Amino acid sequence: MNFHEVRFPANLSFGSVGGPERRTDVVTLANGYEERNTPWAHSRRRYDAGLGMRSLDDIETLIAFFEARQGQMYGFRWKDWSDFKSGLASGDVAFGDQVIAQGDGVKTAFPLIKTYRSGEFSYARPIVKPVQGTVRIGIEQDEMREAVDFEVDLTSGLVTFATPPAEDVQITAGFEFDVPVRFDTDRIQTSVASFQAGDVPNVPVVEVRV
């Protein structure tokens, strides 16, 4: 897989603009009603990394990172400062932040998810790039110990227990996470003069499926 397990410098992604996008097919019928469908089960995020550039040193760091990824060739991790925790951005990660599954007494591996709720509706987002050292797991209000009770695959977000959780017990998790992305361009244009005047390059970044 063309993916490098390296994070874009977090201080440069701070201040970037971006967020989730959906693809919806809208057909207006002859009677004025609409039919709406989507081919995407999950949203896709886009960002502009150029807005985080604040100095010529930042530009140099960006170019080095871009060249090491060979443009669009290799994906990488991206910290979305507006959405990088299992709970509230202002709070600390807690093992009870998200319910990720229920035990059945047999299964030992469970993927991390983050659920977004609004009223009676919700959306479960797969989390495939958790941040090392931040994953906390709980079973029925008891926190588990990493490397003793469970292991977590940082490249896929899969949590594997040493023994299967009992039937009908609630499995919870708390974590920080990155977004798997790639550059959405094979060209970066910069100008020392224009940058010093307050202009910044356009550096599009798009989420990838991994």
N, C-alpha and C positions, 0 to 999 in steps of 0.2 A: 504493500500500500504506500502511495506517495504522500507520506505524512511524517513530519519531524516533530518529535515530542519536546518542543521548545516553545516558550511563551514570548510573544511580542512584548517588548519592554513595557511594563505596566504604567510607568510614568509617562510614556508617550501615548498610550491609548486613553489615558485620563484626559478628558476634554473633547474626545472624539464624538461625532454625531452618528446615531444609528439606532437600529431596533428591529423588531420582527416584521416580516411581511407575509402575506397570504396570497394565494392564487385562487380566485373565485370566478367561475364562468357564469355570467348573468345573461339569461335569455328573456326578453320581453315578449309576452304572448300578444295575440291580436286583441284580446280583451283588456290589455293593460296590466294584467298580473305578471309576476316574474317567477321564473324558475332559476334557482341558484344551486350550483354544485361546485365541488372542489376536488381536484385530482390529488391534492396534498393532504396527508394525514397530519403533518407537522409543519409549523411555520419555519421560515428561513430568515436568518438575520443578515443585515447588511450594515456596514459601517464605513466611515471616511476617516482613515488614519491620519490624513494630512492635517486635520485641525488640531492635533495634539503637538505639532511641531512648534517650538518656542525659541529655538536658537539654531545657529548653523551646526553646532555639535549634534543637535537632535537630527538634523538632516543627514549628517554623516552616519549616525547610528541607523537611521532608516534605510539608507542605501546599502549599508553592509548587511543588514537583515534581509533586504530584498534580494541582493545578489546571492546570499547563502541559500535562499529558497528557490533560486532560479526563476524568479517571476512567479507565474501561476503554477509552476511545476509541482511544488511541494506545499502541503498544508502545514498549519502550525496552530498553536494555542493563542487565544485572544481573551483578555479579561474585559468583560462588559461591566463597566463600573456601575451601571444602572440596574444590573441583575446578575449577581455572582454568588449569592448565598441561598441556602435552603429556606431560610426565614427572612425576616425583615432586614434590610440593608443596615439599619441602625443598631441591630441587636447582635448578640454573639451566637455562634452556631451551637445548637443544642441537639442532643440525640433524638429528641421527640419532635423535631421540626416537621418531618414529612412521614406519612404512612406509606411504605413502599410495597408491602405485601402482607399476606397472612400465611402462616406456616401450614403445612399439610402432613408433617411427620415424615416426609420422604425427601422433598426437594431441599437442596443445600445452597443453590446459587440463585441470587435475585438481582435484577438490575436496579440501579438508582434511578429515581424519577423525582420530578418536582411538579406538584399539582397547583394549577392556577384556578382560583374559584371566583365566581361572580354570581351571587344569588344561588339558584338551584343548579347552575351549570358549572362545568369544570373542564379543564384540559390537562392531561398528564404528559409532561415533556420528558423524554429520555435524557438522562445526564450521562454522557459518555466520557467526559474528561474531568473527573474530580481532581482537586488539588491535593497533593501529597501532604499528609499530616493533619488534614482538616476533617476527615471522614469519621463520624461518630455513629455508632449503631446501637439500637436498643431493642429489647424483646420484653413486651409487657411491663414497661416502666423500669426495667433493669438495664443499665448500660453494659454493653459487651466490651471486651478488651481486644484490640487489634493485635494480630500475630498470635493470639491465644485462642480466642473464640471465633475470629473471622479474619479473612484476608480480603483486600480490595484490589482489583485490577485497575490501575490508574489510566490505562489506555482504552478501557472499554466501559468502565463504571459498573462492573459486575462484582457483587459482594458474595463471597463464598464462606459458608459457615463450616466449622470443624465437625459439627453434628447437626442433623436436620432439626430446625425449630419444630416444636410440637404442633399438633393439629389445632388450627383456629387461633393461635397466638398472633398478636399484632407485632409486625416488624417495622420499626421506625428508623429514620436516619436523619442526620444533619451533616452538612458539608458545604464547602466552597467549590466552585467549578469554573472551568474555562469553556469557551466556545470553540469548536474546531472550525477553522476558516482557511482561506487562501487569498492571495491577492487577486483582484478581479481585473488586473491589467498586467501587461508585459512591459510597460513603459512608465518611468517616473521622470517628470520634467521639473527641474528646479532652476531658479535664478537667484544668485546672491543678491543682486540689486533689488529685485522685486520682493524677496523675502525680507530684507532689511526694511523695506517700505511697508511691511505689514501683510504682504500676500503670502499664502501658503499653498503648497502643491495639493492637487487632488489625488488621493491614494485610496481607491475603493477596495474594500475587503468584503468577502461574501462567505457565509457559512457553507460548510460541505457536509455531506452524509458520510459517516465513517462506521 
